[in-house]
Amino acid sequence: MTDYEIYVFILCLIVFLLLTTLSIVCLNIITRLSLRLIRGGLEDEKIIKEHEKKQKHKKRIKVAKIADFVFSGVICLLFLTMLAGSLVIQSTENTCCGNIPTYRVVLTGSMAEKHEKNRYLWENDLNNHLQTFDLIRTEKLPAEDELELYDIVVYEVDNILLVHRIVGIEEPNETHPNARHFLLQGDAVEAPDRFPVLYEQMRAIYSGERIPFIGSFILFMQSPAGWLCTLLIVASIIASPILDRILQKARDERYALISTKKDDEEEQSND
């Protein structure tokens, strides 16, 4: 991680802790006020109606609770899975582990369309363009002599990964006797890259599979802000049933007290 990324991470961690503390304080205040209302008898009428409703629709309420629990669990698991997946993509996008494919997000529009001057795209019916924020699947780079004209590869220049198409291959000659030179170019760009690319600079080859535009969401999930949102959502999903259980217990205790008082009053009136 760069110094800036570390700074952003620490800043978001501080914000998360502050928001978590604030949320706990607010929930604690709300819970205390709700308990006072219940124990003070201000919600007796509502408690009696809820109890009568439960008695009439026991099975329906039980099914609804189970469905709510399952739904909350699925949402929680979904967010955690998306967070884990985005972090895996972030940690593996610069490498290609054997025959295991990797995924990466397209960050520029250099492969988004056909430039009118790139006639080879029409002549060879090349339509596998890549839009900004596409999630693409890449595979292990084949041997140097297996790379072909118009393959789309991932290569590194000045610590930046680019995704362009091979538009020219220059075999070893007097100028560069020990290596092939690859000329790369974006489909939407008028001219090829300024400098030829060596095989050693290449990291992976595009497999032809992509998921349009999902990369913007993945980039957000990879950011500290994405981690923060995911943690807050998961925390709220976990805290909600706990607080509901506390309040429900107080309502049940209050209803038992109401019932006891009602029975006592009926006995006294009968006497």
N, C-alpha and C positions, 0 to 999 in steps of 0.2 A: 504493500500500500504506500502511496505517496504521502508526503507531509500534509497536503491539502485533504486527502481522503481520511487520514487519521483525525485531522481537525474536525471535519464534518461528522465523522463517526462519534467522536467524543461529545460534540455539540448536540447531536441527536440523542445520544444516551442521556445527557443531562436533561434535555427537554422531556424525554420519556419518563425519567424518574420524577421530574416535577409534575407532569401531567398525571402520572400514576398516584403520586401523593395527594394531589388535588382531588382526583376522582375518589380515592379512598375516604378523604375527609368529607366530601359532599355526600357520598353514599352513606357514610356513618351518621351524618346529621339527618338525612332523609329517613333512614331506618329508625333512628331514635324518635323522631317526630311521629312516624307512623305507629310505632309501638305505644307511644303515649296516647294517641287517639284511640287505639284499640283498647288498651287497658283502662282508659278513662270513660269508656262507654259511649263515645261519640259515633262509633260505627256499629253499634249493636244491631240496628235495623238491617244494615247491609250484610252483617255477618249471618243473621238469621235467614235472610233471603238466599245467600250463597249456600248455606247448609241445606236448606230445603231443595234447592236446585241440584245439589250433589246427590241427595237421596233419590231424586227422580231420574237423574241421568248418570248413574254411577259408571256404567260401561262406557258411555260416550265420553265422559270426562277422562276416564282412565286411558282410553284409546288416544284422546287428544294429547294427554300428557306424554304418552310414549312417543307419539308422532313428533311432538315438540322437542323431546329429548334427542330423538334420532336426527331430526333436521338440524338442531344446534350442533350435534356431534359431526355431522357431515360437513357443515359450513366451516367448523373449526379445523377439521382434517383437511378440507380443501385448501384453505388459506395456508396452513402449515406445509402442505405438499407443494403448492405453488411457490412458496418462499424457498423451500429446500431445492426445488427444481431450478429456480432462477439462480440460486447460489452455485449449484452444480455446473450449470451452463457457464457462469462467470469464471469458475475455477478451472474449467477444462477447455474453454474456447481457444486458448493459445497452444493447446497440445492436441495430439491425436494418438490415443493409446492403442497401438496394435491395430486390430481389425475392428475395434469398437468405434462407431461413428460419434462425432461430436456435433454440437449445435452452436450457432453463433448468430448474432443479430446484425443485419445489414444497416450500417450507420449513414450511408450517403446515397445519393440518387444517381451515381455515375453509371449504374447498370440498369436504369429504370426504363429506358426506351431506346429506339433506334435513331441515331443521328443521321440526318439525310446524306451526309458525306461518307458514311461507312457503308458502302455498297455491298461489301462482303456479307453483311447481315441479311440482305434480301437475296443475294445470289445463293447463299447456303441455307436459306430458310431458318435462320437462327432466331428463335422467339422466346428463349428461356431467360427472360429479363428478370431482374431483381429490384423490387421497390424498397424504398427506405422503410426500415422497421420490419422487414420480412425476417422470419426466423428460418434459417436455412440449415440443412443437414450437410455436413462435410465428412469426408472419409480420408483414410490414410493416403498420403501422396504415393502414387505409383512410382516405379523406377523411372529414372530420367529419360531413358530411351522409349518409354511407353507413353509419355505425354504427347498429346496430339494437338494439331492446330484447332483453335476455337474451344478448347477445354477452358472451363472457368476455375481458377485456382485462388487460393488465399496465400498471400505473400507478405513479407515484412519489409518495410522501408522506414528507417529512423525510428524504430520501436513502435511503428504504427502498422496495423494489419489492414490490408486492402483486399478487395475482391474484384478481380478484373478477368478479362478474357485473353487468352493467348492468340495474338493475331499474326505473329511471325516467329519462326524458329531459325536461328542462324547457327549452322554447324561450326565446329572448331575450324579456324583458319589461321592465317599468318598473324592477324591482329590479336586473336585470343585462341591460341593453339590447344589449350588444356580444358576448355569448357564450352558448352553450348550457351548461347545467349537467347533469351526469350523476350520477345517484344509483347508487352501487354497493354491493353486499352479498355476503357469503359465504353459500353455500347452507346451511352448518351454523350460521350465526349468526342470532340472533333478530331483530336490528334492522339497518337499513342503516348504512353508514359515517356518522360524525358530520358530516362536511363534504362537500358536493358536489364533484365532480371536474371540472376543465376539460380540454378536449381536449389542451392543451399539456402536461398532466401524464401523458398516456398514452404508452406506449412501444411496445406491440405488441398483437396480437390472437391469441388461442389458435386454432390451426388445427383442433383436434379430435383430434390424434394424440398419444398418450402411451405411455410404456413404464413399467409399474408398478414402483415400489420400487427401480429401479436407481440412483436419485439418491443413495442413502446411500453406495453404492460410489463414485460420481463425486465426492461431497464428500470422501470419504476420500482419493481420488487427487489431489484439488486441494490437500490439506493438505500441509505439510512432512513430516508422518509418512508420507504416501503416497509422496511423492518419495523419501524415505529408503528405504522398503521396496522400491520399484521398482529403485532404483540398486543396492541390496545383492543383490537377486535376479539382476539382469543381470550384476553383477560376479562372483557365484558361478558363474553359467552359463558365463561366459567363462573363469574361472580353472580350473574343474574339468578340462576336456580338456587344458589346458596342463600341469597337474600330473600328470595321468595319462600324458601323453606322456613326461615326464621319467622317471617311475618305470618305464614300459615300456621305455624305452631302457636303463635300468640293468639290468632283468631280461634283456633280450636280450644285453647284454654279459656278464652273469654266466652265461647259458646257453652262450654261445660259449666262455667260459673252462672251464666244466664239461665241455663236449664235447671240448675240446682235452686236458684232463687225462685224460679217459676213454680217448681214442685213444692217448695216450702210455703209459698203464698197460697197454693191450692189446698194444701193440708190445713193451713190456718183457717181458710174460708170454710172448709168442710166441718171443722171443729166448732 
